Amino acid sequence: MKTNIICFGEMLWDILPTGKQPGGAPMNVAVHLKNLGHNPQMVSRIGHDELGKELLEFITEKGLSTALIQQGETHLTGVVKANT
């Protein structure tokens, strides 16, 4: 049985020494829930920029809806820089 679940929160890019990876705990949870056969909806806001466009492409490829994700001009898509 597919369960409808709302995941609310950040979508961002983790910038690692090996390259960038899509991240944000709520988005990661949504992707894993989808893989387990549930019907998650991601509620978030990202920048209307190239990194935001890439995140939308990523979650679309994972089978998630983009209907509840806003894009704005005021703030850029978030990034977290991590180094070892």
C-alpha positions in Angstrom: 0.0 0.0 0.0 1.4 3.4 -1.0 1.4 5.9 1.8 1.2 9.6 1.1 3.9 11.4 3.1 4.9 15.1 3.2 8.6 15.9 3.6 9.1 19.5 4.5 12.5 21.3 4.5 15.7 21.9 2.7 17.0 20.8 -0.6 20.6 21.7 -1.3 23.9 20.7 -2.7 26.6 19.1 -0.5 30.0 20.3 -2.0 32.4 17.5 -1.2 36.1 17.2 -2.2 34.9 14.5 -4.7 32.2 16.7 -6.2 28.7 17.9 -5.5 26.0 15.7 -4.2 22.2 16.4 -3.8 21.4 16.8 -0.1 19.3 18.0 2.6 17.8 15.5 5.1 14.1 16.0 4.1 15.0 15.4 0.4 17.1 12.3 1.3 14.2 10.9 3.3 11.8 11.6 0.4 14.0 9.8 -2.1 14.4 6.7 0.2 10.6 6.7 0.9 10.0 6.6 -2.8 12.4 3.7 -3.2 10.5 1.9 -0.5 7.2 2.2 -2.5 5.6 5.2 -0.7 4.3 8.4 -2.3 6.3 11.2 -0.7 5.8 14.9 -1.6 8.7 17.3 -1.1 7.8 20.8 0.1 10.7 23.2 -0.2 12.0 26.4 -1.9 15.1 26.7 -3.9 16.7 29.4 -6.0 15.8 30.1 -9.6 19.3 29.3 -10.6 21.3 26.6 -12.3 21.8 24.6 -9.0 18.1 24.8 -8.4 17.4 23.5 -11.9 19.7 20.6 -11.3 18.0 19.7 -8.0 14.6 19.7 -9.8 16.1 17.4 -12.5 17.5 15.1 -9.8 14.2 14.6 -7.9 12.3 14.2 -11.2 14.7 11.4 -12.1 14.0 9.8 -8.7 10.2 9.8 -9.5 9.3 12.6 -7.1 6.8 15.4 -7.9 8.1 19.0 -8.1 4.5 20.5 -7.6 5.2 21.7 -4.1 8.7 23.1 -4.7 8.9 26.8 -5.2 11.7 28.7 -7.0 12.6 32.2 -6.0 14.8 35.0 -7.1 15.6 36.4 -3.7 17.8 33.6 -2.4 20.2 31.2 -4.2 19.9 27.4 -3.9 21.7 26.4 -0.8 25.1 24.7 -0.7 27.1 23.1 2.2 30.8 22.9 1.7 32.5 20.0 3.4 36.2 19.2 3.4 38.2 16.4 5.0 
